[in-house]
Amino acid sequence: MVRINSIIPCSPAEKAGILPEDILVTINGHGIKDVLDYMYYAAETSVNVCVLRSGEERQFHISKDEYDDLGLEFETFLMDSKQSCSNKCVFCFIDQMPPGMRETLYFKDDDARLSFLQGNYVTLTNLQQSDIDRIIKMKLNINVSVHTTNPDLRVKMMHNRFAGEKLKFIRQLAENGIKLNCQIVCCPGLNDGDELRRSLRDLGELMPNITSMAVVPVGLTKFRKGLYPLVPFTKEKAGETIDIIAEYQQQFLEKFGTRTVFPSDEFFLIAEREIPDMEFYEDFSQYENGVGMLRSLIDEFEKALNMAEWEGGSRHVSIATGASPYNVICSLAEMAEKKFPELKCDVYKIRNDFFGETITVTGLITAQDLIAQLRGKDLGTELLISSAMLRRDSEVFLDDLTVTDVERELGVTVKSTQSDGYELLDAMMGIQY
């Protein structure tokens, strides 16, 4: 049972007479525990809603189009509290955060419902058999953080004595037709090499219901005192990992017509290898895991540049980027300058002093590092940054400074852009929409 917080005006629920503060008891006779139950049972065209009002049950019949929302709103999106992570993974980034940051950055989420609703990856260690049965009944596809299919190694890596036995849920879900996207955070000396081969082989046995796999390198900050002694990927180790993945890509391609497993872009950058072409990434199923982002950016930028025409006078802008994609961003800036002599675009590689120099991705650059390393430089009329540096739908950096703070300290307008080649070129050229 869940308390109804408010009713959307003109919704089926309001027209039926359901009120705020009513307690939702059942929909079509099914008890409602959380948002998954609510969405699943309320999807039908004919819905019987039972609520508790002033201690008495009341029944409401609602007819609506299939999948139309009833119009009930609850105190939280999930209708209850988020499930926190019960693991203490040796590679967990949150455990490597400095003290004194905002409280929300320290919350470890491992809520399967957010996998279905927002695409989060979960370890399954919070789930029981009844949860798996519900997923199968509702035919919910899921994103799973696997890391290794070796039960003992999974226990070691997650510091959770149940982590190994929960691997059975992956097989159970796949064998019941549930589609799974999987990820492996790869740690040198732990789950790379032959252990990675084992994981890819085991997951390959569950294809085609294992629909995609991403292998991403562990990220290590300077705040690891007292934590498991992990080491970053070297050029040689990154190349070895790409080659292992390529072995299984070829096998899967021959057997299923799809590569299925992909290394993240960062592996190619560390190994100093060329980013593969568009065809390599197929449908970009692991884009949000950093798989194919750079190839997509490059190709979009080239297409946009081919169509673009310069208007107006000269323009000088600058771009701040992390160490990993620096060379790629430099090449894009050079292409734009070559076509448009009126454009000057300076690219600055930002060293991550906040988290440590081993963190080279753009999305973890803080405002204070931008300010410290760009102060006094001629940045032109605008400083372009990736929106990945900012909290979603806000202008706040990880260190709680804002875009306005950076503008004030550097004396330049700051513009954030998505990881999109068309948008990046427009920003370089000063095109506003």
MIDO-672097 format. One record per residue (C-alpha): chain; residue in one letter; y, z, x; residue number from 0. Coordinates in nm, 4 decimals, always signed. Each point is the difference from the previous one (the first is absolute). Layout:
<zamis>
['A', 'a', [Y, Z, X], NUM] ...
</zamis>
This chain:
<zamis>
['A', 'm', [+0.0000, +0.0000, +0.0000], 0] ['A', 'v', [+0.3434, -0.0990, +0.1277], 1] ['A', 'r', [+0.3471, +0.0858, -0.1300], 2] ['A', 'i', [+0.2081, -0.3017, -0.1077], 3] ['A', 'n', [+0.3383, +0.0171, +0.1692], 4] ['A', 's', [+0.1826, -0.2742, -0.1910], 5] ['A', 'i', [-0.0511, -0.3043, -0.2201], 6] ['A', 'i', [+0.1307, -0.3477, +0.0836], 7] ['A', 'p', [+0.2409, -0.1119, -0.2767], 8] ['A', 'c', [-0.1390, -0.2607, -0.2420], 9] ['A', 's', [-0.3470, +0.0334, +0.1557], 10] ['A', 'p', [-0.3223, +0.0074, -0.2068], 11] ['A', 'a', [-0.0198, +0.3762, +0.0567], 12] ['A', 'e', [+0.3513, +0.0616, -0.1331], 13] ['A', 'k', [-0.0632, -0.2203, -0.3046], 14] ['A', 'a', [-0.3213, +0.1920, -0.0686], 15] ['A', 'g', [+0.1845, +0.3349, +0.0054], 16] ['A', 'i', [-0.1246, +0.1543, +0.3234], 17] ['A', 'l', [+0.2575, +0.2413, +0.1440], 18] ['A', 'p', [+0.1003, +0.1389, +0.3380], 19] ['A', 'e', [-0.1734, +0.3338, +0.0741], 20] ['A', 'd', [-0.3106, -0.1111, -0.1897], 21] ['A', 'i', [-0.3183, +0.0600, +0.2005], 22] ['A', 'l', [-0.2113, -0.3129, +0.0449], 23] ['A', 'v', [-0.3618, +0.0943, -0.0748], 24] ['A', 't', [-0.2007, -0.3211, -0.0447], 25] ['A', 'i', [+0.0357, -0.3763, -0.0321], 26] ['A', 'n', [-0.2713, -0.1623, -0.2114], 27] ['A', 'g', [-0.1986, +0.3208, +0.0314], 28] ['A', 'h', [+0.0111, +0.0140, +0.3813], 29] ['A', 'g', [+0.1518, +0.2970, +0.1784], 30] ['A', 'i', [+0.2973, -0.0876, +0.2214], 31] ['A', 'k', [+0.0030, +0.1552, +0.3460], 32] ['A', 'd', [+0.2476, -0.2207, +0.1831], 33] ['A', 'v', [+0.1750, -0.3368, +0.0127], 34] ['A', 'l', [-0.3223, -0.1949, +0.0532], 35] ['A', 'd', [-0.1523, +0.1316, -0.3232], 36] ['A', 'y', [+0.3286, -0.0633, -0.1797], 37] ['A', 'm', [+0.0338, -0.3607, +0.1183], 38] ['A', 'y', [-0.3664, -0.0839, -0.0549], 39] ['A', 'y', [-0.0421, +0.1373, -0.3506], 40] ['A', 'a', [+0.3477, -0.0998, -0.1200], 41] ['A', 'a', [-0.0504, -0.3658, +0.0921], 42] ['A', 'e', [-0.1715, -0.0887, -0.3281], 43] ['A', 't', [+0.1757, -0.1555, -0.2993], 44] ['A', 's', [-0.1057, +0.2755, -0.2399], 45] ['A', 'v', [+0.0671, +0.3493, +0.1312], 46] ['A', 'n', [-0.0565, +0.3381, -0.1613], 47] ['A', 'v', [+0.2072, +0.2687, +0.1702], 48] ['A', 'c', [-0.0659, +0.3694, -0.0480], 49] ['A', 'v', [+0.2758, +0.2418, +0.0999], 50] ['A', 'l', [+0.0466, +0.3722, -0.0236], 51] ['A', 'r', [+0.3288, +0.1006, -0.1688], 52] ['A', 's', [+0.0867, +0.3653, -0.0608], 53] ['A', 'g', [-0.3655, +0.0905, +0.0462], 54] ['A', 'e', [-0.1267, -0.2541, -0.2530], 55] ['A', 'e', [-0.1730, -0.3316, +0.0693], 56] ['A', 'r', [+0.1639, -0.3113, -0.1436], 57] ['A', 'q', [-0.1450, -0.3506, -0.0106], 58] ['A', 'f', [+0.1993, -0.3246, +0.0372], 59] ['A', 'h', [-0.1305, -0.3524, -0.0349], 60] ['A', 'i', [+0.1811, -0.2681, +0.2017], 61] ['A', 's', [-0.0516, -0.3777, -0.0105], 62] ['A', 'k', [+0.1474, -0.1958, +0.2897], 63] ['A', 'd', [-0.0569, -0.2935, +0.2312], 64] ['A', 'e', [-0.2736, +0.0451, +0.2597], 65] ['A', 'y', [+0.1233, +0.1786, +0.3159], 66] ['A', 'd', [+0.3401, +0.0794, -0.1542], 67] ['A', 'd', [+0.1053, +0.3495, +0.1002], 68] ['A', 'l', [+0.0012, +0.2668, -0.2688], 69] ['A', 'g', [+0.3381, +0.1238, +0.1230], 70] ['A', 'l', [-0.0980, +0.3527, +0.1016], 71] ['A', 'e', [+0.1650, +0.1453, +0.3094], 72] ['A', 'f', [-0.1224, +0.3024, +0.1917], 73] ['A', 'e', [+0.1504, +0.2412, +0.2485], 74] ['A', 't', [-0.1640, -0.1814, +0.2921], 75] ['A', 'f', [-0.1154, -0.3590, +0.0450], 76] ['A', 'l', [-0.3605, +0.1122, +0.0562], 77] ['A', 'm', [+0.0220, +0.2507, -0.2888], 78] ['A', 'd', [-0.0975, +0.2737, +0.2465], 79] ['A', 's', [+0.0472, +0.0837, +0.3686], 80] ['A', 'k', [-0.0767, -0.2371, +0.2859], 81] ['A', 'q', [-0.3243, +0.0718, +0.1822], 82] ['A', 's', [+0.0666, +0.0948, +0.3603], 83] ['A', 'c', [-0.2210, -0.1074, +0.2863], 84] ['A', 's', [-0.2861, +0.2328, +0.0919], 85] ['A', 'n', [-0.0551, -0.1653, +0.3390], 86] ['A', 'k', [+0.1500, +0.0709, +0.3394], 87] ['A', 'c', [-0.0483, -0.3398, +0.1581], 88] ['A', 'v', [+0.0323, -0.0138, +0.3768], 89] ['A', 'f', [+0.2393, -0.2960, -0.0359], 90] ['A', 'c', [+0.2063, +0.1295, -0.2931], 91] ['A', 'f', [+0.3624, -0.1060, +0.0449], 92] ['A', 'i', [+0.1325, +0.2895, -0.2071], 93] ['A', 'd', [-0.1493, +0.2488, +0.2461], 94] ['A', 'q', [+0.2026, -0.1775, +0.2698], 95] ['A', 'm', [+0.3354, +0.0423, -0.1738], 96] ['A', 'p', [+0.2725, +0.2090, +0.1615], 97] ['A', 'p', [+0.1067, +0.3240, -0.1733], 98] ['A', 'g', [+0.3089, +0.0235, -0.2150], 99] ['A', 'm', [-0.0335, -0.3193, -0.2020], 100] ['A', 'r', [+0.0166, -0.0174, -0.3795], 101] ['A', 'e', [-0.2894, +0.1720, -0.1744], 102] ['A', 't', [-0.1350, -0.3108, -0.1744], 103] ['A', 'l', [-0.0817, -0.1598, +0.3366], 104] ['A', 'y', [-0.2596, +0.2691, +0.0685], 105] ['A', 'f', [-0.1938, -0.0456, -0.3259], 106] ['A', 'k', [-0.3412, -0.1590, +0.0578], 107] ['A', 'd', [-0.0922, -0.2050, -0.3027], 108] ['A', 'd', [-0.3626, -0.0974, -0.0623], 109] ['A', 'd', [+0.0130, -0.0678, -0.3738], 110] ['A', 'a', [-0.2376, -0.2693, -0.1235], 111] ['A', 'r', [+0.2169, -0.0620, -0.3055], 112] ['A', 'l', [+0.2789, -0.1224, +0.2257], 113] ['A', 's', [-0.2449, -0.2488, +0.1461], 114] ['A', 'f', [-0.0432, -0.1617, -0.3406], 115] ['A', 'l', [+0.3653, +0.0282, -0.0990], 116] ['A', 'q', [+0.1906, -0.0566, +0.3245], 117] ['A', 'g', [-0.2499, -0.1371, +0.2501], 118] ['A', 'n', [-0.0321, +0.3141, +0.2131], 119] ['A', 'y', [-0.3044, +0.0341, +0.2248], 120] ['A', 'v', [-0.2221, +0.3039, -0.0568], 121] ['A', 't', [-0.2917, +0.1538, +0.1891], 122] ['A', 'l', [-0.2098, +0.0953, -0.3090], 123] ['A', 't', [-0.0489, +0.3515, +0.1377], 124] ['A', 'n', [+0.1823, +0.1472, -0.3021], 125] ['A', 'l', [-0.2308, -0.1731, -0.2473], 126] ['A', 'q', [-0.3110, +0.1283, -0.1746], 127] ['A', 'q', [-0.2758, -0.1979, -0.1684], 128] ['A', 's', [+0.1763, +0.0341, -0.3352], 129] ['A', 'd', [+0.3074, -0.1696, +0.1513], 130] ['A', 'i', [-0.2114, -0.2876, +0.1282], 131] ['A', 'd', [-0.1620, -0.0362, -0.3429], 132] ['A', 'r', [+0.3455, -0.0208, -0.1584], 133] ['A', 'i', [+0.1135, -0.2674, +0.2473], 134] ['A', 'i', [-0.3091, -0.2075, -0.0769], 135] ['A', 'k', [+0.0434, +0.0445, -0.3756], 136] ['A', 'm', [+0.3647, -0.1045, +0.0139], 137] ['A', 'k', [-0.0767, -0.2860, +0.2442], 138] ['A', 'l', [+0.2777, +0.1118, +0.2365], 139] ['A', 'n', [+0.0232, -0.1725, +0.3360], 140] ['A', 'i', [+0.0876, +0.2312, +0.2882], 141] ['A', 'n', [+0.1401, +0.0072, +0.3541], 142] ['A', 'v', [-0.2068, +0.2118, +0.2390], 143] ['A', 's', [+0.0754, +0.1435, +0.3438], 144] ['A', 'v', [-0.3431, -0.0345, +0.1563], 145] ['A', 'h', [+0.0735, +0.0368, +0.3758], 146] ['A', 't', [-0.3704, +0.0074, +0.0840], 147] ['A', 't', [-0.3329, -0.0357, -0.1787], 148] ['A', 'n', [-0.1671, +0.2396, +0.2437], 149] ['A', 'p', [-0.0287, +0.3225, -0.2072], 150] ['A', 'd', [+0.0113, +0.2379, +0.2972], 151] ['A', 'l', [+0.2928, -0.1802, +0.1594], 152] ['A', 'r', [+0.1868, -0.0041, -0.3321], 153] ['A', 'v', [-0.0395, +0.3793, -0.0237], 154] ['A', 'k', [+0.1342, +0.0333, +0.3539], 155] ['A', 'm', [+0.2934, -0.2351, -0.0535], 156] ['A', 'm', [+0.1037, +0.1545, -0.3315], 157] ['A', 'h', [-0.0847, +0.3627, +0.0760], 158] ['A', 'n', [-0.1589, +0.0155, -0.3443], 159] ['A', 'r', [-0.3672, +0.0960, -0.0292], 160] ['A', 'f', [-0.0349, -0.2086, -0.3166], 161] ['A', 'a', [+0.1540, -0.3184, +0.1450], 162] ['A', 'g', [-0.3337, -0.1463, +0.1095], 163] ['A', 'e', [-0.1886, +0.0517, -0.3241], 164] ['A', 'k', [+0.2864, -0.1530, -0.2013], 165] ['A', 'l', [-0.0801, -0.3364, +0.1600], 166] ['A', 'k', [-0.2695, -0.0324, -0.2687], 167] ['A', 'f', [+0.2809, -0.0465, -0.2534], 168] ['A', 'i', [+0.1069, -0.3237, +0.1706], 169] ['A', 'r', [-0.3439, -0.1491, -0.0465], 170] ['A', 'q', [-0.0279, +0.1321, -0.3538], 171] ['A', 'l', [+0.3331, -0.1493, -0.1007], 172] ['A', 'a', [-0.0749, -0.3377, +0.1573], 173] ['A', 'e', [-0.3471, -0.0191, -0.1523], 174] ['A', 'n', [+0.1531, +0.0613, -0.3431], 175] ['A', 'g', [+0.2437, -0.2898, +0.0316], 176] ['A', 'i', [+0.3093, +0.1892, +0.1105], 177] ['A', 'k', [+0.2146, -0.2000, +0.2425], 178] ['A', 'l', [+0.1045, +0.1908, +0.3124], 179] ['A', 'n', [+0.2691, -0.0705, +0.2567], 180] ['A', 'c', [-0.0747, +0.2005, +0.3135], 181] ['A', 'q', [+0.1900, +0.1096, +0.3082], 182] ['A', 'i', [-0.1045, +0.1343, +0.3381], 183] ['A', 'v', [+0.2468, +0.1868, +0.2191], 184] ['A', 'c', [-0.1463, -0.0845, +0.3391], 185] ['A', 'c', [+0.0137, +0.2605, +0.2771], 186] ['A', 'p', [-0.1029, -0.0943, +0.3562], 187] ['A', 'g', [-0.3070, +0.1931, +0.1092], 188] ['A', 'l', [-0.0919, +0.1092, -0.3519], 189] ['A', 'n', [-0.0543, -0.2720, -0.2595], 190] ['A', 'd', [+0.0643, -0.3133, +0.2046], 191] ['A', 'g', [-0.2543, -0.2119, +0.1901], 192] ['A', 'd', [-0.3565, +0.0363, -0.1280], 193] ['A', 'e', [+0.1093, +0.2490, -0.2677], 194] ['A', 'l', [+0.2399, -0.2620, -0.1377], 195] ['A', 'r', [-0.2835, -0.2534, +0.0021], 196] ['A', 'r', [-0.2151, +0.2453, -0.1974], 197] ['A', 's', [+0.2743, +0.0557, -0.2585], 198] ['A', 'l', [+0.0623, -0.3729, -0.0484], 199] ['A', 'r', [-0.3731, -0.0682, -0.0236], 200] ['A', 'd', [-0.0560, +0.2775, -0.2563], 201] ['A', 'l', [+0.2964, -0.1023, -0.2138], 202] ['A', 'g', [-0.1054, -0.3646, +0.0251], 203] ['A', 'e', [-0.3253, +0.0910, -0.1739], 204] ['A', 'l', [+0.2040, +0.0904, -0.3088], 205] ['A', 'm', [+0.1850, -0.3307, -0.0206], 206] ['A', 'p', [+0.1265, -0.1701, -0.2078], 207] ['A', 'n', [+0.1095, +0.3225, -0.1718], 208] ['A', 'i', [+0.1590, +0.1073, +0.3280], 209] ['A', 't', [+0.2814, -0.2481, -0.0501], 210] ['A', 's', [+0.2081, +0.0664, +0.3115], 211] ['A', 'm', [+0.0150, +0.2202, +0.3089], 212] ['A', 'a', [+0.2894, +0.0790, +0.2313], 213] ['A', 'v', [-0.0384, +0.1474, +0.3469], 214] ['A', 'v', [+0.3198, +0.1649, +0.1241], 215] ['A', 'p', [+0.0686, +0.1754, +0.3331], 216] ['A', 'v', [+0.0634, +0.3740, +0.0028], 217] ['A', 'g', [+0.3654, +0.1006, +0.0234], 218] ['A', 'l', [+0.0728, +0.2842, +0.2420], 219] ['A', 't', [+0.3283, +0.1904, +0.0162], 220] ['A', 'k', [+0.1161, +0.2380, +0.2731], 221] ['A', 'f', [-0.0668, +0.2972, -0.2307], 222] ['A', 'r', [-0.3738, +0.0382, +0.0681], 223] ['A', 'k', [-0.0157, +0.3371, +0.1733], 224] ['A', 'g', [-0.3224, +0.1742, -0.1007], 225] ['A', 'l', [-0.1395, -0.3092, -0.1744], 226] ['A', 'y', [-0.3042, -0.2094, +0.0860], 227] ['A', 'p', [+0.0593, -0.1840, +0.3317], 228] ['A', 'l', [+0.0360, -0.3573, -0.1229], 229] ['A', 'v', [+0.1243, -0.2862, +0.2156], 230] ['A', 'p', [+0.1872, -0.3147, -0.1089], 231] ['A', 'f', [-0.1442, -0.3502, +0.0171], 232] ['A', 't', [+0.0423, -0.1869, +0.3261], 233] ['A', 'k', [+0.0377, -0.3764, +0.0225], 234] ['A', 'e', [-0.3677, -0.0319, +0.0946], 235] ['A', 'k', [-0.1285, +0.2319, -0.2746], 236] ['A', 'a', [+0.2118, -0.1764, -0.2619], 237] ['A', 'g', [-0.1400, -0.3358, +0.1091], 238] ['A', 'e', [-0.3547, +0.1363, -0.0111], 239] ['A', 't', [+0.0569, +0.1260, -0.3556], 240] ['A', 'i', [+0.1361, -0.3379, -0.1132], 241] ['A', 'd', [-0.3102, -0.1668, +0.1469], 242] ['A', 'i', [-0.2383, +0.2406, -0.1767], 243] ['A', 'i', [+0.1740, -0.0659, -0.3297], 244] ['A', 'a', [-0.0200, -0.3758, +0.0673], 245] ['A', 'e', [-0.3811, +0.0278, +0.0341], 246] ['A', 'y', [-0.0270, +0.1387, -0.3525], 247] ['A', 'q', [+0.2644, -0.2307, -0.1410], 248] ['A', 'q', [-0.2164, -0.2924, +0.1044], 249] ['A', 'q', [-0.3123, +0.1552, -0.1512], 250] ['A', 'f', [+0.1743, +0.0758, -0.3297], 251] ['A', 'l', [+0.1608, -0.3432, -0.0074], 252] ['A', 'e', [-0.3361, -0.1713, +0.0372], 253] ['A', 'k', [-0.1727, +0.2203, -0.2581], 254] ['A', 'f', [+0.2731, +0.0648, -0.2584], 255] ['A', 'g', [+0.2702, -0.2586, +0.0712], 256] ['A', 't', [+0.2580, +0.2632, +0.0920], 257] ['A', 'r', [+0.0880, +0.1899, +0.3185], 258] ['A', 't', [+0.0448, +0.3235, -0.2008], 259] ['A', 'v', [+0.0895, +0.2185, +0.3012], 260] ['A', 'f', [+0.3300, -0.0327, +0.1868], 261] ['A', 'p', [+0.1718, +0.1717, +0.2929], 262] ['A', 's', [+0.3557, +0.1117, -0.0668], 263] ['A', 'd', [+0.2838, -0.1906, +0.1667], 264] ['A', 'e', [+0.0497, +0.2848, +0.2452], 265] ['A', 'f', [-0.3302, -0.0762, +0.1722], 266] ['A', 'f', [+0.1208, -0.3503, +0.0889], 267] ['A', 'l', [+0.3283, +0.1384, +0.1295], 268] ['A', 'i', [-0.1707, +0.2634, +0.2160], 269] ['A', 'a', [-0.2515, -0.2564, +0.1289], 270] ['A', 'e', [+0.2845, -0.2456, +0.0642], 271] ['A', 'r', [-0.1752, -0.2685, -0.2028], 272] ['A', 'e', [+0.1549, -0.2540, -0.2319], 273] ['A', 'i', [+0.0281, +0.0897, -0.3676], 274] ['A', 'p', [-0.2581, -0.2142, -0.1872], 275] ['A', 'd', [+0.1078, -0.2735, -0.2394], 276] ['A', 'm', [+0.0298, +0.0366, -0.3777], 277] ['A', 'e', [-0.3544, -0.1187, -0.0740], 278] ['A', 'f', [-0.1457, +0.2868, +0.2012], 279] ['A', 'y', [+0.1353, +0.2552, -0.2484], 280] ['A', 'e', [-0.1413, -0.1744, -0.3089], 281] ['A', 'd', [+0.1603, +0.1727, -0.3037], 282] ['A', 'f', [+0.1810, +0.2711, +0.2055], 283] ['A', 's', [-0.2043, +0.2654, -0.1796], 284] ['A', 'q', [+0.0866, +0.2661, +0.2600], 285] ['A', 'y', [+0.3703, -0.0839, +0.0345], 286] ['A', 'e', [+0.1109, +0.3575, -0.0775], 287] ['A', 'n', [-0.2141, +0.1188, +0.2926], 288] ['A', 'g', [+0.2030, -0.2138, +0.2382], 289] ['A', 'v', [-0.2478, -0.2887, -0.0021], 290] ['A', 'g', [+0.1805, -0.3346, +0.0086], 291] ['A', 'm', [+0.3512, +0.1364, -0.0465], 292] ['A', 'l', [+0.1291, -0.1635, +0.3169], 293] ['A', 'r', [-0.1652, -0.3353, -0.0712], 294] ['A', 's', [+0.1474, +0.0028, -0.3492], 295] ['A', 'l', [+0.3432, +0.0894, +0.1385], 296] ['A', 'i', [-0.0117, -0.2767, +0.2637], 297] ['A', 'd', [-0.1121, -0.2726, -0.2412], 298] ['A', 'e', [+0.2467, +0.0996, -0.2701], 299] ['A', 'f', [+0.2818, +0.0071, +0.2544], 300] ['A', 'e', [-0.0880, -0.3454, +0.1323], 301] ['A', 'k', [-0.0132, -0.1462, -0.3512], 302] ['A', 'a', [+0.3302, +0.1614, -0.0910], 303] ['A', 'l', [+0.1609, -0.1252, +0.3214], 304] ['A', 'n', [-0.1138, -0.3573, -0.0664], 305] ['A', 'm', [+0.1779, +0.0032, -0.3362], 306] ['A', 'a', [+0.3090, +0.1981, +0.1015], 307] ['A', 'e', [+0.3474, -0.1447, +0.0489], 308] ['A', 'w', [+0.2827, +0.1810, +0.1742], 309] ['A', 'e', [+0.3160, +0.0702, -0.1961], 310] ['A', 'g', [+0.3135, +0.1699, +0.1264], 311] ['A', 'g', [+0.1144, +0.0981, +0.3488], 312] ['A', 's', [-0.1635, +0.1854, +0.2884], 313] ['A', 'r', [-0.2053, +0.3143, -0.0588], 314] ['A', 'h', [-0.1278, +0.2783, +0.2269], 315] ['A', 'v', [-0.2698, +0.2415, -0.1180], 316] ['A', 's', [-0.2568, +0.2259, +0.1629], 317] ['A', 'i', [-0.3548, +0.1059, -0.0886], 318] ['A', 'a', [-0.1658, +0.3321, +0.0852], 319] ['A', 't', [-0.3789, -0.0071, +0.0227], 320] ['A', 'g', [-0.2938, +0.1933, +0.1388], 321] ['A', 'a', [-0.1659, -0.0864, +0.3302], 322] ['A', 's', [-0.3102, -0.1588, -0.1600], 323] ['A', 'p', [+0.1682, -0.2881, -0.1879], 324] ['A', 'y', [+0.2927, -0.0329, +0.2427], 325] ['A', 'n', [-0.1141, -0.3270, +0.1596], 326] ['A', 'v', [-0.0713, -0.1543, -0.3403], 327] ['A', 'i', [+0.3434, +0.0938, -0.1351], 328] ['A', 'c', [+0.1627, -0.1329, +0.3184], 329] ['A', 's', [-0.1744, -0.3348, -0.0475], 330] ['A', 'l', [+0.1240, -0.0236, -0.3599], 331] ['A', 'a', [+0.3554, +0.0800, +0.1057], 332] ['A', 'e', [-0.0178, -0.2662, +0.2727], 333] ['A', 'm', [-0.1222, -0.2590, -0.2508], 334] ['A', 'a', [+0.2912, +0.0772, -0.2324], 335] ['A', 'e', [+0.2545, -0.0109, +0.2846], 336] ['A', 'k', [-0.1390, -0.3338, +0.1200], 337] ['A', 'k', [+0.0425, -0.1614, -0.3420], 338] ['A', 'f', [+0.3333, +0.1693, -0.0714], 339] ['A', 'p', [+0.2224, +0.0247, +0.3121], 340] ['A', 'e', [+0.2523, +0.1862, -0.2156], 341] ['A', 'l', [-0.2428, +0.2941, -0.0206], 342] ['A', 'k', [-0.0413, +0.2697, +0.2615], 343] ['A', 'c', [-0.2856, +0.2427, -0.0703], 344] ['A', 'd', [-0.0719, +0.2824, +0.2460], 345] ['A', 'v', [-0.3349, +0.1783, -0.0296], 346] ['A', 'y', [-0.0349, +0.3594, +0.1207], 347] ['A', 'k', [-0.3316, +0.1650, +0.0778], 348] ['A', 'i', [+0.0202, +0.3625, -0.1179], 349] ['A', 'r', [-0.2044, +0.2471, +0.2023], 350] ['A', 'n', [-0.1506, +0.2682, -0.2216], 351] ['A', 'd', [+0.1269, +0.3189, +0.1630], 352] ['A', 'f', [-0.0414, +0.1930, -0.3254], 353] ['A', 'f', [-0.3796, -0.0383, -0.0284], 354] ['A', 'g', [-0.0691, -0.1134, +0.3561], 355] ['A', 'e', [-0.0142, -0.3336, +0.1775], 356] ['A', 't', [-0.3607, -0.0634, -0.1054], 357] ['A', 'i', [+0.1309, -0.0582, -0.3541], 358] ['A', 't', [+0.1214, -0.3588, +0.0090], 359] ['A', 'v', [+0.0096, -0.1115, -0.3648], 360] ['A', 't', [+0.3343, -0.0710, -0.1645], 361] ['A', 'g', [-0.0653, +0.2101, -0.3097], 362] ['A', 'l', [+0.0043, +0.3282, +0.1941], 363] ['A', 'i', [+0.3394, -0.0492, +0.1634], 364] ['A', 't', [+0.2434, +0.2779, -0.0890], 365] ['A', 'a', [+0.3749, -0.0086, -0.0486], 366] ['A', 'q', [+0.0610, +0.2256, +0.2980], 367] ['A', 'd', [-0.1824, -0.2404, +0.2325], 368] ['A', 'l', [+0.2030, -0.2897, -0.1398], 369] ['A', 'i', [+0.3235, +0.1890, +0.0567], 370] ['A', 'a', [-0.0868, +0.1226, +0.3500], 371] ['A', 'q', [-0.1153, -0.3385, +0.1303], 372] ['A', 'l', [+0.2540, -0.2278, -0.1686], 373] ['A', 'r', [+0.3163, +0.2079, +0.0338], 374] ['A', 'g', [+0.2668, -0.1903, +0.1937], 375] ['A', 'k', [-0.1707, -0.3380, -0.0304], 376] ['A', 'd', [+0.1645, -0.3073, -0.1559], 377] ['A', 'l', [-0.2129, -0.0313, -0.3114], 378] ['A', 'g', [+0.2070, -0.2695, -0.1689], 379] ['A', 't', [+0.0952, +0.0161, -0.3641], 380] ['A', 'e', [-0.3363, +0.1344, -0.1228], 381] ['A', 'l', [-0.3011, +0.1881, +0.1294], 382] ['A', 'l', [-0.3199, -0.1160, -0.1692], 383] ['A', 'i', [-0.2882, +0.2472, -0.0356], 384] ['A', 's', [-0.3368, -0.0121, -0.1734], 385] ['A', 's', [-0.0200, +0.1730, -0.3364], 386] ['A', 'a', [-0.3255, +0.1530, +0.1330], 387] ['A', 'm', [+0.2178, +0.2488, +0.1907], 388] ['A', 'l', [+0.1286, +0.1412, -0.3293], 389] ['A', 'r', [-0.1565, +0.2148, -0.2673], 390] ['A', 'r', [-0.1066, -0.2209, -0.2900], 391] ['A', 'd', [+0.2879, -0.0965, -0.2295], 392] ['A', 's', [+0.2490, +0.2004, +0.2031], 393] ['A', 'e', [+0.2264, -0.0174, +0.3039], 394] ['A', 'v', [-0.1527, +0.3040, +0.1712], 395] ['A', 'f', [-0.1812, -0.0160, +0.3364], 396] ['A', 'l', [-0.2954, +0.2178, +0.1015], 397] ['A', 'd', [+0.2348, +0.2450, +0.1730], 398] ['A', 'd', [+0.2006, +0.0392, -0.3251], 399] ['A', 'l', [+0.3055, -0.1783, +0.1373], 400] ['A', 't', [+0.1275, -0.2861, -0.2131], 401] ['A', 'v', [+0.1149, -0.3575, +0.0426], 402] ['A', 't', [+0.3540, +0.1311, -0.0522], 403] ['A', 'd', [-0.0467, +0.2414, +0.2920], 404] ['A', 'v', [-0.1068, -0.2870, +0.2274], 405] ['A', 'e', [+0.2918, -0.2162, -0.1137], 406] ['A', 'r', [+0.2441, +0.2786, +0.0698], 407] ['A', 'e', [-0.1395, +0.0768, +0.3456], 408] ['A', 'l', [-0.0333, -0.3616, +0.1130], 409] ['A', 'g', [+0.3051, -0.1433, -0.1755], 410] ['A', 'v', [-0.1909, -0.2907, -0.1505], 411] ['A', 't', [-0.1365, -0.1012, -0.3394], 412] ['A', 'v', [-0.3756, +0.0564, -0.0234], 413] ['A', 'k', [-0.2125, -0.2258, -0.2189], 414] ['A', 's', [-0.3694, +0.0579, -0.0685], 415] ['A', 't', [-0.2371, -0.2902, -0.0626], 416] ['A', 'q', [-0.3561, -0.0254, -0.1262], 417] ['A', 's', [-0.2798, -0.1396, +0.2185], 418] ['A', 'd', [+0.0777, -0.3459, -0.1321], 419] ['A', 'g', [+0.0975, -0.3015, +0.2102], 420] ['A', 'y', [+0.2286, -0.1479, -0.2644], 421] ['A', 'e', [+0.1879, +0.3260, -0.0452], 422] ['A', 'l', [+0.0281, +0.0548, +0.3747], 423] ['A', 'l', [+0.1573, -0.3427, +0.0566], 424] ['A', 'd', [+0.2394, +0.0508, -0.2908], 425] ['A', 'a', [+0.1064, +0.3304, +0.1536], 426] ['A', 'm', [+0.0523, -0.1623, +0.3392], 427] ['A', 'm', [+0.2129, -0.2706, -0.1609], 428] ['A', 'g', [+0.1930, +0.2439, -0.2181], 429] ['A', 'i', [-0.1160, -0.1533, -0.3268], 430] ['A', 'q', [+0.0503, +0.2425, -0.2872], 431] ['A', 'y', [-0.1673, -0.0078, -0.3419], 432] 
</zamis>
